[in-house]
């Protein structure tokens, strides 16, 4: 361990071949594939990686830990453990010569070990139990300390820990709900540990404790006011980055968890003081920023604040488009990011039909490419399309109470079906509003009797529809005071409807920016083709 920099350079250089071992020098080829020496069944590069990882974590050298976690860990996983687990924790304990199985390195390694199993393999019930116990041990290490722990971890790793914790809880609840696919032995194990493992209250309690340990809400309030963060505000623990960032990521974890449970008002209250800006704390980890915007936007959609949904999704979709090259270079993130992009486009298509605000040109192009046919069908009165868009964009909901009967209490589709019913009730209330709006845009004033003939409705029903139009407009406006949610406004005077046009001036800047970006991409492709080596062909 005299020269860690040289070791890291060797690893990075080896990884640069992207698995093309034959192209490597012979000496590096033996080193990379582990054919030179092996410790048991663990290849030498993996052994060396684990030893250096242990060394850097023990010495708290966060720069090297970050490099090995964000680059080395994932590339070694792809090369050596694509379809099998990493070495068992007891094997690794022997490799790094760690005597205490409860040391922070072993806790962190087990977190990576079980996360890899969830991502690449099918976890057993024992894996699920052991992973939960390990998370409890990790969070207890942070929460039960009488003074702040000295270890520091990369922000990306801290976010991945919180995200994976919520994901494994979600996965466990879905596993329990599939009673027909669980054998008797697993059912017995579940009954024995029903009160101890992956309980909703326990998971919520852990995340809440992590937010309170560092006074993260008080810190966010101070940041919002432009005040410096002092120990009086953050407390002794809140002055340490590991506690502050874990607490902040836990707020996003709570947002996600409450959305999965269908409690949207509580979900939004968790991020009441979070600023959705590119320079805010969540921007330190792009995956956190995308997740927070997705779930916050969905919560706003379900409480009928469509303007807020559009505002959030426009911002984050534009950000994702500008940084898509960054994510494409990281295959382990690209699939999740692309899925979130598709989901948000589906939800944005819904929100924009309920609240027709002007969209950014780049986002509008994406909607037309991905959901253009469905939007057109909605405009022609096909209400069934809403179901498709909702299922395409919604998360996988959970029930706080899991029954052994899969058809109870929410029907065959479970909590997802319940949320769809709530959403369809809103769709039904909005059903006539687009048609009504299209007629109102043609007039400056129109008698209710004439409008009733156009709509083939009774006059009293038209009055109710007009009231619903007004009500939905005000609800959809939400917290936004700078934007109106409709391009028309009206009032009813006795039997006459008076309409005022409130057209918003079109901004051409977005269009030209989009064309400039396309031109730059075209220039890169042309330049790349021009610089590519010409392969000579033999002619007879």
N, C-alpha and C positions, 0 to 999 in steps of 0.2 A: 504493500500500500504506500510505497514511497512516491509513486508518480500517478495519481488519479487522473490527471489531465491527459496523459498519454493513453491510458486505458480507454477513457471516454472517446478520444479521437479514433482509436482502433474500432470501437463499437460503431461510431457514427460512420466511419469510412466503410465498414463492412455492410452496414445497413443501406448505404448509398446504392448498392447493386440491386436493391429491391428483391432479394431472394434469388438473383441470378448467380448462383454459387460457381458455376463453371467459368464465369468471367473474372473471378477473383484470382489474385496471385495464389500459388500453391500453398504457401505458408499461412496466408490469411484464410484460405479455403479450409484447411485442417482446423484452424483456430475457430472459425465461424461455425462449422458443422459439428464440432465436438468430436472429430475422429482422432484428435491427438491424444487426449486423455479424458476419462470420464470418472465421475465419482458416483459409483453405483449405476443407476439408470439416468442420471441427470447429466446432460451434456456440459462440457467444460465452460462454454460461454455463459450458460445459465448459472452455473456455480459461481463464476466470477462476478456476474451481474448481481447475484444475491449478496455476495460478500461485500461488494462496494456499496450496494444499496444500504445494507446494514451499517457499514462504516459511516456513510454520509448522514444517515438518520441519527445515529448515536452521537456524532459530532455536531449535529444541528447545522449542517452546511446546506442551507435551503436552495442555493443556486444549483448545486449538483443534484440534489433531490428532485428539483423541478425538471431538470433535463432528463434524468433517468426515468421519471414517472411519465412525462408527457411524450417522450420519444422512445426511449429504450424499452419500457414495459410493454407498450402496445405492439412494437415491431417484433419483439421476442415472442409475444403471444401469437402473432400472426405466423411466425416462422416455425416455432417449436410446438405450440399448444393450440393449433387451430381447431382440432377436434378432440382434445383431451385436456384434463385439468393440469394446472401447475403442480409441482411437487407438493406432497402433503405437508402440513405445517410441522409435524414432528420430524420429517426428513430435513426440512429447511432449518429447523432449530439445531440439528446436528451439523449442517453445513456451515452455518455462521458461528457455531460454538456458543450459542446463547443458552445459559443455564436456566433462566427464568422464562417459562412459557407464558407468563403474564406480562412480560415486558412490552413496552409500547411498540417496538419493532414487530414482535410476534402478533400483536393485536392488529397492527396495520397490514401485515402480510396476510393474515386470515381474511381481512376485509377484501383485499385484492383477490385472494384465492376463491372465496365464495362468489364474488361479483363475476369472476371469469366463468364459473360454473353456470350462473344464471344466464350469462350472455351467449355462451357457446354450447352448453350441454343442457340436459334436463335435470334440475335439482331434485333430489329425493327429499322425503319429509325430514329425515335426519339432517340434511344440509340446511333446510329451512330453519329448524330449531337451533342448530349450532350457529348459523349466521346471526340470528336474532340475539343469542346469548353474547356473541362477540360484539355486536353493536352496543348492547347494554354495557359491556365492559369498557368499550371505547368512550362512550358518553359519560360513564361514571368516572373515568379517569379525568375528564375535563371538569365535571360538575362537582365532584366531591373533594377536589383539591382545596386545601386551606389557603393556598396562595397560587397565583397563576403558574401554570406549567411552563417549563422553559422551552419545550419543543416548538418549532414552527414548521408549518406545512404549506405547500403552494396553494393559492386560492382555488385553482382548478381541482385539486384533489379534495379540498374541503367541500366544494360544491358537489363533486361526484359522490362523496360520502352521504350527504344529505339527500341528494336525488335518488341514490340507490336505496337508501333506507326507506323512503316513501314508496319507491317502486316495488321493493320486496314485500312490503306490507300489502300493497295493492295486489301483487301476484299471489300472495298467500290467501287473501280473501276470495279471489277468483277460484283458486284451487279448492278451497273449502266448499264453495257454492256448487261445484260439479260433483255432487254426491254419487251420481251413477258411475263415475269413473274411479272412485276410491275403493280400494279393497278393505276387507274387514280389519286387517292388522293396522292399516293407516287410520281407519275410523277409531279404533281403540286408542291409538296414540294421540289422536286429536282430542278425544274425550278426556284423556288423562291430563293433557296440557292445555285444555281449553281456557283456563283462567290465567295462564302464565305467558303464553306466547302470542305475539302479534295482535294484542288487543287494541282496539281503536283508542280507548282512553289512555292506554300506556304510551302509544305512539304520539298522540297529541300532547301528553304531559311532558314527554322528553323534548319535543320541539319547543314547547312553551318555556321550559326551564332554560334551554339554550339561548332563547331570546332575552330572558330576564337576567341571565348571568352577566351579560355585558351591557345591560340597559340600552339595547339597540334602538328602541323607539325614542328614548330621550336623546340619543345621539343624532338620529335623523331629524328630530324637531330642531335641534340646535343647528344642524347643517342647513335646514330650510331657512332659518333666520340669519344665516351667515355668521353664526357665533363659533368661536374655536372650541374644539372638543377638549375638555379638561377632566381631571380625575373626579371633580365634584359632579360632573354630568355622567361620565361613563363608568365611574367606579374603578377600583383597582384592576378588576378583570377586563373591563371594557377598554383599557388602554393597551391591551395586548392584541395584535392583529389576529391571532388564531381564534380568540374569543369573539372579537367584533365580526369577523367575516363569517364564522360559523353561526352566530346569532342572526346575521343578515340573511344568509342562505336559508336559515330555518324559517324566516318569515315567508320566503317564497315556497318552502316546503309546506307550510301551513296553508298558504293560498291554494296550492295544488290539492292538498288533502281535503280541504273543505269543499272545493269544486267537485271532487270525486264523490263526496257524500251528498252533494246537492244543496249545501248551505251557502248560497252565493253572497248574501249580505255579510255573513261572518268572514267569508273568504276575502272580500274587499276591505273589511275592517282591519285585517292583518297587514295590509299594505297601504294603510291610510296615509302614512308619512313618507312612503317611498316615492322618489322622483324618477319618472321614466324618461331619463335623459341619457344621451350618449356618454356624458362625462360623469354619470352617477356611479355608485359603488357596484351596481350589477353589471355595468359595462366592462368591469375587470375580467369577467368570465362571459363570453358571448353566449354560451349555452344557457346560462342562468337568465340572461337578458331575454332570450327568445322564449324560454319557458314561462317567465313571469308575464310577458306580454300576451302570450297565448291564453293562459288561464284567466288573467285579468280581463282580457277582451271577451272571453266566453262568459264570465260572470256578469259583465255589463250587458251582454246580449240577453241573458236569461232574466235579468231584471228590467229589461226594455230600455236601457240607456244605449240606444244604437249609435248615437253620435260619438260616445266615448269608445265604443268598439271600433268604429271606423277610424277614429283618430289614432288609437293604439296600433291597429293592424296596418294602417298606411305607413306609419313610422317604421315598424319593425320589418315589414316586407321590403321596404326600400333599403333598409340597412342590410338585410339578408342578400338582396340582389347586388349591392355594392361589394359585399365581402364574400360572395359565393366561391371565389377562387380559393380563399383561405380555408373554407370547410372542405372543398373537394380534395385538397391535399391531405386531408385527414380522413381516411376511409371509415374509421370507427365512429366518426361523427356525421359523416355525409348523409347516411340513410335516415337518421333521426331528424336532421335538419330539413331534409327534403320532405319528410312526412309532415313535419310541423308546417312547412310552407304550403303544402296541399290542403291541410286542415284549415289554416287561416284564410286561404282563398275561398274555400267553401263557406265558411262562416261570414266572411266579408261580403260575399254575394248575397247572403240572406239579409245582413244588416243594411246593405245598400238598397235593397228592394223595399224595406220598411222605412228607410230614411234616406231618400235620394240626394245625398250630398255630392258635391263635386269631388271626384277622386283624382289623385295624382296620375299623370299620364302613364308612367311606368307601371303602376299598380293596375290601372284600368286595362292595360295591354295584357297583363298576366291573367286577369279575370276572364277576358275575352278568349284567351288561348285555352285556359283550363276549364272554365265553367260557362263559356259563352252560350252553348246550346241549351243548358239548363236555365239560364237567365231568360233566354228568349221564350222558352216554354212557360215560365212563370208569367211573363208579360202577356201570354196568350191564354192565361187562366188555368194552367195545369198546376193545381195545388199539390199533387202528389210529389212534385219535384222537391218540395220543401223537406219531405222525409229523407230523400236521398242526400240532399245537402247537409241536413242535420247529422245523419249517421256518418257521413264522410268527415265532418269536422269536429264532432263531439268527442270528449275523452271517454275512457272506459269506466263508467260509474260503478260505485260500490254501495252496498247496503251496510249500515252500521250493525245490523242484525242478520246473521247468516243462518238460513234454515236448511235442514237436510232435505226438504222438499223443494226441488228446483223451480216448481211452478208457483211457489208462494214466497212473498206476499204480493209480488208485482206482476204476475203473469209469466208467460214463457220467456219473455225477453228481460225479465228481472228489472233492476233499477233503471236500466237503459230505457225500457218500455215506459216506465213512470215518467221519466224526464221528457220523453217524446210526447206523451199525452199532455203534459203542461205546455210544451212548445206548440203543439197543434191547436190547443185552445187559443193561444195568442194569434196563430196564423188565421184561424177562423174569424177572430175579431178584426183582423187587418184585411180580410179577403176583398172587400169592396172598396177599400180606400184608394188603391191605384187607379181603378176605373173612375171613381168619383173625382180624383185629382185631375185625370185627363180631361174630363168635361169642364171642370172649373177653370182650367187654363185657357179655354176657348172664349171665355166671357169676362166682362168687367162687372156684370150683374145679371142675375138669372132668377126667375121665380121658382119657388120650390116645387110648384105644380109641374112646371116644364121639366125640371130636373128629375122629378119622379117618373115622368113618362120615359125619359131617356134610360133611366135605370130599371124601368119596369117594376117599380116599387110603390107602396102606399106613401103618402106625404109624411105621415108620422114616422115611418121607417127611415125616410130620407133625413128627417130631423135627427133621429138617433144616430144615423150614420155620420152626419155632420158633427155631432157632438163627439162621437168616437174619434173622428179625424182630429178635432181640436185637442182632445185628451191625449191621444197617442203622440201628437206633435210635442206637447209640453213635457210628457214623460220622457220622450226620446231625447229631448234637449239635454237632460241630465245636468251635469255641473258646468257645461260649456256655456259661457256668456258671450263669446265672440262669434259663434256660428248659429245660424238658424237651420232647422232640420228640414224645412221645405222651401221650395222656390216660389210658393204662393202663400198668401194669407187671406182670410175672409172673415166676415161677420154677418150675422143674420139679423135683419130688421123686419120684424113681422113676417110677411110671406116672401121676402126678397133676400137673396144672397148677394152680398157685395164682395167682389174679389179685388185684391190689390196684388200687382205683380212685384215680386221682390227678387228679380233675376240677379244672380251673382256674376260679376264681370269675369270673363274667362282669363286665366293666367296662361300666357304662352311660354313662360320661362321653362316650365316643366317639360314641355314638348321639345324645345330646342336642346335642353340638357340631355334628354333621352337620345336624341339624334346624334349629339356629339359623342356620347358613350358608345353608340353603335358604330360610329365612324372610327373611333379608337380601336375597338375590337376588330373591325375589318382591316385596319392598317396593320395590326399585330399579325393577323392571319396571312396577309399578303407578304409582310416582311419575313415571317417565318418560312413561308414557301420559297421566297427568293433566296434565303440563306441556306436552305436545306441542300445537302450534297446531292449532286446529280449522279445517279447510278448508271454507269455505262453498260450497254447491252451488246453482246456479240452478234454481229449480223453475218449471215452466210452469203 
